[in-house]
Amino acid sequence: MIVAIWILTLAVNTPVLTTYSAVEDETTGIHHCMISSPLASRQLYATFFAFAYLIPLAVIVICSVGILRHITYHKSVKHHMPCGDTKTS
């Protein structure tokens, strides 16, 4: 199971690994991380949006609807007597 999680995480982060590159500033000699192209940037942000927002939101909605359906279809049918009524038939 742990190996599958690692493989899935690596597969999901592949766009990050392929779009970033290290570029050295010629004047200061400092390296910066740069995204290779505007298209790659859009793809990267779309991937983050899908895996960090849309998919978790869909899972939460599906689970919440399932819980609500379970609660509505399995209501308790106990009949309670009013608080002041102590008579038994």
NORQUIWO-V449747 format. One record per backbone hydrogen bond with DSSP energy under -1.0 kcal/mol. CO is the residue of the C=O (numbers start at 1). NH is the residue of the N-H. E is the energy in kcal/mol with one decimal. If there is no record, write none. Layout:
co = [CO:CO]
nh = [NH:NH]
e = [E:E]
//
This chain:
co = [1:2:3:4:5:6:7:8:9:13:14:15:16:19:21:23:25:30:32:34:37:38:39:40:41:42:43:44:45:46:47:48:49:49:50:53:54:55:56:57:58:59:60:61:62:63:64:65:66:67:68:69:70]
nh = [5:6:7:8:9:10:11:12:13:17:18:19:20:36:34:32:29:25:23:21:41:42:43:44:45:46:47:48:49:50:51:52:53:54:55:57:58:59:60:61:62:63:64:65:66:67:68:69:70:71:72:73:74]
e = [-2.0:-2.2:-2.5:-2.5:-2.5:-2.4:-2.4:-2.5:-1.9:-2.0:-2.0:-1.7:-1.4:-2.5:-2.9:-3.0:-2.6:-3.0:-3.1:-2.2:-2.0:-2.3:-2.4:-2.5:-2.5:-2.3:-2.2:-2.4:-2.5:-2.4:-2.7:-2.6:-1.4:-2.0:-2.8:-2.3:-2.6:-2.3:-2.5:-2.5:-2.5:-2.4:-2.6:-2.6:-2.1:-2.4:-2.6:-2.6:-2.2:-2.5:-2.5:-2.1:-1.2]
//
